[in-house]
Amino acid sequence: MPICGPKLSICGIILSVWGIIQLGLMGIFYYFGAMALAEDLPDVEYDGGDIKAFYSKVDAGYTQNAYNCWIAALLYLATLVFSAQQFWSNNRSSLSV
Amino acid sequence: MGSFFRSEQMSLAQLFIQPEAAYFVISELGETGTVQFRDLNEELNAFQKKFVNEVRRCDEMERKLRYIEREVNKDKVNIPDVRELPRAPNPREIIDLEAHLEKTEADIKEFSESAVNLKSNFLELTELKHVLEKTQLFFNEQDEAANGLDNKALITEDSNNPIRGGRLGFVAGVIKRERVPAFERMLWRISRGNIFLRQADVGVTLEDPLTGDEMNKTVFVAFFQGEQLKSRIKKVCSGFHASMYPCPSSIQERDEMLQGIKLRLKDLEMVLNQTQDHRQRVLVSVAKELQNWSIMVSKMKAIYHTLNFFNVDVTKKCLIGECWVPLKDIHIVQKALVDGSSSSGSSIPSFMNIIATQESPPTFNRTNKFTRGFQNLIDAYGVASYREVNPALYTIITFPFLFAVMFGDVGHGLVMLGCAMYMILCEKKIASYKHKGEIVNIFFAGRYIILLMSLFSLYTGFIYNDIFSKSMNVFGSQWQLNKSETVGEGGKTLDPFYYYKGTPYIMGVDPMWQFAQNKIVFLNSFKMKLSIVIGVIHMIFGVFMTIPNYIHFKKYSDILLQFIPQMVLLCSIFFWMVVMIFIKWFKYSSIHGDTPDVIAVGSSCAPSVLIYFINMMLLKEQGPVEYGCQKYMFDFQPVLEKILIVVAVISIPVMLFGKPLLFKMTHKNNVQKNGAIPSNGDVHQRQVQSLELTKITEQTMENSETNGNGVDKDVANQEGEVVFRPSSHVKKETGDDHEEEAFGDVMIHQAIHTIEYTLSTVSHTASYLRLWALSLAHAQLSDVLWTMVFNKGLTVNGYVGVVAIYLIFAVWAFFSLAILVLMEGLSAFLHTLRLHWVEFMSKFYAGLGRAFQPFSFKIILEEEEQE
């Protein structure tokens, strides 16, 4: 049963492939605490207080974001399956006409 | 293979073709697509040409084909694509084809005429049926009302009713729905409100028999009193194109009529279906052949059109045409001649003869699917003059490279690579799509350019260490900082003295710069210098490309009088700047120290290259410097700079007066030698070529002799060759060359050229700064997009972040694609194009040639498809 048109479903496929690859990789980089992503963590304001507490906060942020990215990648996987199904059914319906 | 360096060598050939074989020969040549025919009958008007009748017959056939195709499309019958293109038909088959087309066209016309008749009949009947059905309701209402009145009449014994009912007339009909309001108003006006109009929607859409459009109609009944009103209503109805139908007033008659009509409708429907089936069958069978036929007809038309370019021999025994042929393809043309003659069964061979000409041949660069895109970029500026150095060869590398300098980002490069790979891997599939749309066509034609651009931007992105504005720590950063210092707000100023480990990052920009506060300060100065270095090298390369041109066109004096002063001017000023940049990079570092040696090469003593350069141009002394620093980077720098500036200034008059003076001197010599015209190297060379080629033709003539054909005729033809050439052409060719240029003209031309070059060295060098500006803009824009959009999703705490990431990623990806890849990509592309057209090619490229347009069926059919 087609819900989205052929163009939207192709758009969804491309976006979700991109999303899976990029978010999957970003998850890995977060998991290993890549420096380049240090600015993209929740609550990383260093207020000059306890340095150890700050470090643990940063580490928690890294793991949290790693999991978030992976889950978002899974969501994109679901999007991919949905769009691919849509694309396929669009193709079938256009063939049957 | 060296053909891409210059355009191919061309020669003008004369074709002598027997009239019987002409059609076949031209057909063979059209299949190979190697020759460009010259119109020898330009002065004749279209109707005086020899093959006018044939061309007109083809036109007629094309018209019929177009008609059939329109009909086929109207019935939505699929026209299958042909896999193999048919060859041009034998002239004998033309009559068959013509007859077939005529028959098919007549058939289809008959079908459609009878279908229109049947359909209008059908429409009338359906409308009548609807009128009867709908009016039933109105009449019922009226009868009821009348009955009510009758009842009343029984009570009041009023005898008015029968008179009233008898006098009330009506007109029933059908009108288009959109006309109803106007119609109603008009009726009201003409009768001053005395007409009672009832209407009801037909409910189903009807089909216009002529156009096949859908129509919505409304049934109406107008009740009135008196004959005069009736005629008025009828007039209004015909004015509004309403169709009126006779409608009996009694119920029984109406019912009977309705039954009759329903029966007739059923019959008609059957007939209609059968006609439709038959038409469909004919159209499907035609559709199978349609593509073949139209290709055959357009080939045929092209052949006769080309034959119209030919001259007829005085004895009317052969057709003579002139064409440009690439030297390498002469054997193909000869084979086509032999094949064409043999397939016509003619006993007399056709042959070709190379003739010498002073006219400049067309430019032909043999391209393949990879090089075509790049060649198109160059040809869009101007087609190269004949045998001029072709910039497309270098563009293959320099174009993607300069693009990538502005577009350096691994992430965006990967996105672009994906698009390019898709277009290249599905090349055949995409190429077979028709009606792709103009923009898709442009991108598809440039797919290999896009591929190279994306690969190069992967490289430059790696050097800039940018992937979606983030950096990659591949080899381990060579800067040492505390973790807390980097993560804080705004980053940290990187001072090499405190944080640098001492050995450089292995390749590219160190990833630590992503967090540095002075990132832009560093990258600005770095990229600006880089773009000057690249630009000056690119321009020097462009000036060097004049040498092959001078050598090829035998203008050796220009190497001395043009190339060397140009080179000296460019190098002594701008290459010197590049040298200064490198000296500065190597000599100065961030070492702090107390000894004078160390201080002199420290960062505080690093001079500004720009100030050096300005002072050099203004012939000024270097201003005072800080304590411990030296005024110049090395001792003899001021002396060297003075020498350079003097050399540069001297080179300008050399450029300006050298060529005109040489012209004056040689011209004097020539006058002394009784005005002998100096032989143009190009012409001389072509004469040598033509000598070789006559040998080839002689060989083929020998071959024809062995076949036992009329030798005498060949000889006669060759002797008469000059006679056959129209005098206007010979005149035109000789008129083109060796125009006596006056000294003043040469001087003015040279003055313009010199001023242009001298000013352009400055402005073009500055123009290369766009490399820096665009690259910086691209990096900044992608940084902004990340921090303003994606960062917002990533900094949401907890598992709510998943949703934020999911949604914001889509937004970020969309903007990355639309703004950074597409828009920035296009702007970088345009700037690269400009750098090539203006800054690079202006140094050596004339681009005054005309393109070789071979007679090729493939090209003709492609053009037709695009229309």
Interface residues (C-beta under 8 A of the other chain):
Chain A: L15 W18 G19 Q22 L23 A34 M35 A36 L37 A38 E39 D40 L41 P42 D43 V44 E45 Y46 I51 F54 Y55 V58 Q64 N65 Y67 N68 C69 I71 A72 L75 Y76
Chain B: V415 K470 S471 M472 N473 S477 K483 S484 T486 V487 G488 E489 P511 Q514 F515 T787 F790 N791 L794 T795 V796 N797 G798 Y799 G801 V802 I805 Y806 F809 A810 A813 F814
